[in-house]
Amino acid sequence: MTVPFDPAPQFREFAHPERLVSASWLSARLGGPGLKVVESDQDSLLYDIGHIPGAVRLDWRRELNNALFRDIVDPETFARVMSEKGISRDDTVVVYGDHSNWWAAFTVWILELFGHQDVRLLDGGRDAWMAEERDTSFAVPHYPRSDYPVVERNDEQLRAFVSEVHEAIGSVPLVDVRNPEEYQGESEHNTSDHALSAQRQGHIPSAVNYPWGKTVDATGRFRSRAVLEEIYRDLNPENPTIVYCHLGDRSAHTWFVLKYLLGFENVRNYDGSWAEWGNMVRMPIARGKEPGEVPQELR
């Protein structure tokens, strides 16, 4: 069952406004037929201190990730998780989370790897909902188990692997969405968990730095299309583009921006990202290059 799109004026300028919903639109439709709300956070415990009424928790660490292979779950596991959450194949799924939707965007990306047709993102995520002082709940909903089908995952169009990224150096735009300190390899100034989980610091050669945070305002909501187009003015929407960060979460956020807000035709997320690249033997890295310089031949 298809749920009507959010007609909010601020979304109309985007390439795919149907992929976003506002807090007001969602609040008015909670509990409606064919609509499932999913909270997916970096800190999954946030769900326990209050969540959107009727929302189910989707823990990316335990439920979407195969820890033994550091890979996305297999089709059978994905179908089981969706069924346990009461999500049907034809449901409209609205995803939201903390950190301006880092892991929520990652969850949207995974749902699309499995071909779920109608997946939307709550603009501003959890913080925007809370800032508007909208209703929250401590109750954990228990929906009837659905019969979600086992669907083969399609990585080809949305996902990039390390061998493909290596081949893309110097020939395909590589977008590093981490902060400038991470990008430039200033490890002595970076004490984040992300930095500590990679043996080497820096960036993939030829990658350009577009920090993900520039795409949202202080409330965590997406900036206007005009602002986003100015940020990415040196990238060509018609060219293949690969985005990465450290674990694939922040780059999934940028993937959503490029694909659905700006209409990039071929953008893939390298979810192995720096956690993989920075720990591989004999893999080339670069340091210190000024961010935002796209070689003329890649524009």
C-alpha positions as a printed NumPy array, in Angstrom:
array([[  0.   ,   0.   ,   0.   ],
       [  1.507,   3.316,  -1.101],
       [  1.308,   6.178,   1.383],
       [  0.895,   9.668,  -0.163],
       [  4.025,  11.76 ,  -0.503],
       [  4.782,  14.724,   1.742],
       [  3.891,  17.873,  -0.277],
       [  5.992,  20.178,   1.939],
       [  7.184,  23.159,  -0.162],
       [ 10.785,  22.853,   1.052],
       [ 11.086,  19.444,  -0.591],
       [  9.688,  20.318,  -4.019],
       [ 12.976,  21.725,  -5.317],
       [ 14.825,  18.427,  -4.8  ],
       [ 15.294,  15.867,  -7.556],
       [ 13.284,  13.251,  -5.64 ],
       [ 11.103,  15.008,  -3.054],
       [  9.184,  11.78 ,  -2.488],
       [ 12.172,  10.439,  -0.53 ],
       [ 11.776,  12.929,   2.335],
       [  9.122,  13.51 ,   4.968],
       [  8.733,  16.249,   7.546],
       [  7.988,  15.783,  11.224],
       [  4.547,  17.372,  10.815],
       [  3.617,  15.046,   7.941],
       [  4.768,  11.971,   9.846],
       [  3.083,  13.004,  13.084],
       [ -0.271,  13.258,  11.305],
       [  0.035,   9.764,   9.827],
       [  1.436,   7.65 ,  12.641],
       [ -0.369,   4.33 ,  12.89 ],
       [ -1.809,   4.587,   9.402],
       [ -2.097,   1.522,   7.167],
       [  0.951,   0.67 ,   5.096],
       [  3.295,   2.937,   7.084],
       [  6.135,   1.643,   9.247],
       [  8.52 ,   3.918,  11.154],
       [ 12.05 ,   2.718,  11.918],
       [ 14.593,   4.268,  14.3  ],
       [ 18.197,   3.456,  13.451],
       [ 20.825,   5.171,  15.62 ],
       [ 24.54 ,   5.077,  16.162],
       [ 23.657,   4.736,  19.842],
       [ 20.845,   2.182,  19.831],
       [ 20.078,   2.876,  23.51 ],
       [ 18.553,   6.235,  22.567],
       [ 15.449,   4.353,  21.522],
       [ 14.91 ,   3.317,  25.151],
       [ 14.716,   6.885,  26.455],
       [ 11.92 ,   7.862,  24.086],
       [ 11.103,   7.302,  20.433],
       [  8.44 ,   8.192,  17.894],
       [  5.233,   6.384,  18.899],
       [  4.935,   3.108,  17.026],
       [  8.518,   3.16 ,  15.752],
       [ 10.52 ,  -0.059,  15.804],
       [ 14.238,  -0.159,  16.527],
       [ 16.557,  -1.463,  13.838],
       [ 20.021,  -2.011,  15.306],
       [ 22.526,  -1.792,  12.464],
       [ 25.225,  -3.589,  14.482],
       [ 23.176,  -6.651,  15.403],
       [ 20.528,  -6.815,  12.701],
       [ 21.967,  -5.406,   9.479],
       [ 25.632,  -6.322,   9.828],
       [ 27.318,  -9.699,   9.497],
       [ 30.099,  -9.267,  12.045],
       [ 31.971, -12.395,  10.955],
       [ 32.415, -11.146,   7.392],
       [ 32.051,  -7.374,   7.991],
       [ 29.375,  -7.367,   5.353],
       [ 25.706,  -6.6  ,   4.945],
       [ 23.471,  -9.441,   6.13 ],
       [ 22.472, -12.139,   3.676],
       [ 18.989, -12.169,   2.058],
       [ 17.592, -14.78 ,   4.436],
       [ 18.641, -12.813,   7.516],
       [ 17.304,  -9.575,   6.086],
       [ 13.926, -11.176,   5.329],
       [ 13.764, -12.622,   8.853],
       [ 14.551,  -9.251,  10.474],
       [ 11.952,  -7.434,   8.384],
       [  9.369, -10.095,   9.179],
       [ 10.094,  -9.87 ,  12.909],
       [  9.595,  -6.098,  12.764],
       [  6.246,  -6.565,  11.056],
       [  7.428,  -4.822,   7.891],
       [  5.887,  -6.008,   4.634],
       [  7.462,  -5.719,   1.207],
       [  4.895,  -3.135,   0.066],
       [  5.025,  -0.971,   3.213],
       [  6.197,   2.613,   3.118],
       [  9.163,   2.695,   5.515],
       [ 10.197,   6.012,   7.103],
       [ 13.622,   5.887,   8.752],
       [ 15.106,   8.35 ,  11.246],
       [ 17.992,   8.438,  13.71 ],
       [ 20.598,  10.4  ,  15.618],
       [ 23.554,  12.404,  14.24 ],
       [ 21.365,  14.032,  11.578],
       [ 20.509,  10.588,  10.199],
       [ 23.966,   9.039,   9.648],
       [ 22.894,   5.501,  10.359],
       [ 19.336,   6.143,   9.271],
       [ 20.687,   6.969,   5.794],
       [ 22.817,   3.818,   5.985],
       [ 19.658,   1.841,   6.767],
       [ 17.852,   3.451,   3.818],
       [ 20.793,   2.425,   1.636],
       [ 20.603,  -1.189,   2.853],
       [ 16.845,  -1.356,   2.3  ],
       [ 17.464,  -0.232,  -1.245],
       [ 20.19 ,  -2.836,  -1.726],
       [ 17.384,  -5.33 ,  -1.166],
       [ 15.062,  -3.459,  -3.503],
       [ 12.49 ,  -2.183,  -1.017],
       [ 10.527,   0.233,  -3.17 ],
       [  9.258,   2.952,  -0.857],
       [ 11.847,   4.071,   1.702],
       [ 11.889,   7.633,   3.011],
       [ 14.007,   9.654,   5.422],
       [ 12.662,  11.933,   8.156],
       [ 14.297,  15.3  ,   7.504],
       [ 16.359,  16.248,  10.543],
       [ 16.006,  12.845,  12.164],
       [ 15.572,  12.208,  15.849],
       [ 16.868,  15.595,  16.994],
       [ 14.452,  17.516,  14.782],
       [ 11.514,  15.501,  16.144],
       [ 12.598,  16.124,  19.731],
       [ 13.278,  19.816,  19.116],
       [  9.687,  20.266,  17.969],
       [  8.562,  18.644,  21.254],
       [  6.472,  16.077,  19.446],
       [  5.042,  13.024,  21.16 ],
       [  7.435,  10.283,  22.202],
       [  6.868,   6.86 ,  23.692],
       [  8.665,   4.288,  25.807],
       [  6.406,   1.477,  24.614],
       [  7.99 ,  -1.091,  22.314],
       [  5.437,  -2.034,  19.656],
       [  4.906,  -5.669,  18.745],
       [  3.428,  -5.943,  15.266],
       [  2.149,  -9.183,  13.794],
       [  4.927, -11.026,  12.027],
       [  4.932, -10.333,   8.31 ],
       [  5.961, -12.652,   5.51 ],
       [  8.778, -10.589,   4.001],
       [ 10.157, -12.459,   0.967],
       [ 13.777, -13.514,   0.558],
       [ 15.137, -11.132,  -2.085],
       [ 18.631, -11.237,  -3.512],
       [ 20.741,  -8.237,  -2.597],
       [ 21.824,  -6.133,  -5.578],
       [ 25.17 ,  -4.469,  -4.813],
       [ 26.074,  -3.511,  -8.349],
       [ 24.352,  -0.149,  -8.691],
       [ 24.62 ,   1.249,  -5.162],
       [ 27.742,  -0.272,  -3.618],
       [ 31.468,  -0.067,  -4.38 ],
       [ 34.098,  -2.578,  -3.251],
       [ 37.777,  -1.985,  -2.561],
       [ 38.999,  -3.396,  -5.886],
       [ 36.633,  -1.094,  -7.763],
       [ 37.726,   1.9  ,  -5.725],
       [ 41.373,   1.099,  -6.411],
       [ 40.652,   0.986, -10.14 ],
       [ 38.758,   4.282,  -9.868],
       [ 41.745,   6.286,  -8.566],
       [ 42.346,   9.141, -10.99 ],
       [ 39.524,   8.139, -13.316],
       [ 36.291,   8.337, -11.276],
       [ 35.486,  11.086,  -8.743],
       [ 36.081,   9.788,  -5.206],
       [ 34.35 ,  11.832,  -2.516],
       [ 35.706,  11.666,   1.04 ],
       [ 32.982,  12.968,   3.368],
       [ 34.975,  12.879,   6.627],
       [ 36.143,  16.006,   8.417],
       [ 39.249,  17.78 ,   7.044],
       [ 41.48 ,  16.499,   9.85 ],
       [ 40.641,  12.892,   9.024],
       [ 41.028,  13.553,   5.315],
       [ 44.414,  15.236,   5.669],
       [ 45.749,  12.494,   7.937],
       [ 46.376,  14.662,  10.957],
       [ 46.204,  11.685,  13.316],
       [ 48.129,  13.437,  16.063],
       [ 45.211,  15.867,  16.354],
       [ 42.489,  13.27 ,  15.948],
       [ 41.679,  11.128,  18.961],
       [ 38.308,   9.881,  17.728],
       [ 37.424,   6.21 ,  17.815],
       [ 37.397,   6.328,  14.038],
       [ 41.024,   7.397,  13.854],
       [ 42.117,   4.782,  16.363],
       [ 40.514,   1.962,  14.356],
       [ 42.751,   2.521,  11.334],
       [ 46.496,   1.909,  11.381],
       [ 47.176,   4.675,   8.883],
       [ 45.636,   8.104,   8.442],
       [ 45.017,  10.078,   5.281],
       [ 42.793,   9.612,   2.257],
       [ 42.501,   7.621,  -0.94 ],
       [ 44.659,   9.17 ,  -3.686],
       [ 42.697,  11.539,  -5.968],
       [ 39.79 ,  11.713,  -3.48 ],
       [ 38.362,  15.152,  -2.766],
       [ 36.997,  16.258,   0.581],
       [ 33.368,  17.322,   0.958],
       [ 32.54 ,  17.029,   4.689],
       [ 29.051,  15.593,   5.087],
       [ 28.086,  18.17 ,   7.748],
       [ 27.977,  21.034,   5.28 ],
       [ 24.803,  19.588,   3.795],
       [ 22.68 ,  20.138,   6.924],
       [ 21.837,  23.176,   9.009],
       [ 22.02 ,  23.573,  12.784],
       [ 18.777,  21.601,  13.196],
       [ 20.104,  18.636,  11.201],
       [ 17.733,  19.299,   8.296],
       [ 18.973,  19.347,   4.731],
       [ 19.987,  22.676,   3.252],
       [ 18.282,  24.053,   0.158],
       [ 19.027,  22.661,  -3.27 ],
       [ 20.768,  25.892,  -4.264],
       [ 23.174,  25.565,  -1.332],
       [ 23.793,  21.873,  -2.032],
       [ 24.462,  22.537,  -5.704],
       [ 26.981,  25.201,  -4.742],
       [ 28.748,  22.794,  -2.375],
       [ 29.056,  20.151,  -5.102],
       [ 29.482,  22.518,  -8.027],
       [ 32.687,  20.775,  -9.187],
       [ 31.006,  17.381,  -9.462],
       [ 29.081,  16.341, -12.556],
       [ 25.733,  14.635, -11.76 ],
       [ 26.029,  12.606, -14.956],
       [ 29.391,  11.07 , -14.05 ],
       [ 29.887,   7.959, -11.912],
       [ 30.774,   8.971,  -8.343],
       [ 31.959,   6.962,  -5.328],
       [ 31.564,   8.252,  -1.764],
       [ 33.252,   6.995,   1.395],
       [ 33.936,   7.909,   5.034],
       [ 35.204,   5.63 ,   7.802],
       [ 32.471,   3.017,   8.182],
       [ 29.993,   3.913,   5.453],
       [ 27.47 ,   5.785,   7.606],
       [ 28.405,   9.384,   6.864],
       [ 28.973,   8.506,   3.22 ],
       [ 25.499,   6.94 ,   3.076],
       [ 24.2  ,  10.343,   4.173],
       [ 26.082,  11.997,   1.308],
       [ 24.958,   9.229,  -1.062],
       [ 21.356,  10.165,  -0.19 ],
       [ 22.076,  13.861,  -0.809],
       [ 23.69 ,  13.29 ,  -4.185],
       [ 21.234,  10.676,  -5.424],
       [ 17.893,  11.914,  -4.163],
       [ 18.311,  15.615,  -3.508],
       [ 20.573,  16.515,  -6.44 ],
       [ 19.701,  13.739,  -8.871],
       [ 23.136,  12.193,  -9.461],
       [ 22.569,   9.346, -11.882],
       [ 25.3  ,   6.949, -10.738],
       [ 26.568,   7.309,  -7.179],
       [ 27.798,   4.376,  -5.07 ],
       [ 28.726,   4.047,  -1.417],
       [ 32.051,   2.418,  -0.549],
       [ 31.006,   1.082,   2.838],
       [ 34.359,  -0.603,   3.448],
       [ 35.603,   2.995,   3.625],
       [ 38.689,   4.034,   5.586],
       [ 38.305,   1.244,   8.157],
       [ 39.161,  -1.13 ,   5.32 ],
       [ 41.446,   0.993,   3.169],
       [ 43.549,   2.384,   6.026],
       [ 44.266,  -1.106,   7.385],
       [ 45.186,  -2.87 ,   4.138],
       [ 48.766,  -3.833,   3.337],
       [ 50.403,  -1.9  ,   0.472],
       [ 47.289,   0.139,  -0.261],
       [ 48.243,   3.662,  -1.436],
       [ 47.233,   6.647,   0.66 ],
       [ 47.694,  10.409,   0.418],
       [ 47.973,  13.082,   3.084],
       [ 47.634,  16.824,   3.424],
       [ 46.018,  17.748,   0.113],
       [ 43.763,  20.735,   0.371],
       [ 40.099,  19.67 ,   0.312],
       [ 37.629,  20.439,  -2.436],
       [ 39.927,  20.299,  -5.471],
       [ 38.365,  18.232,  -8.244],
       [ 40.761,  17.559, -11.14 ],
       [ 39.491,  19.138, -14.341],
       [ 39.385,  15.79 , -16.169],
       [ 36.992,  14.349, -13.574],
       [ 34.467,  17.166, -13.653]])
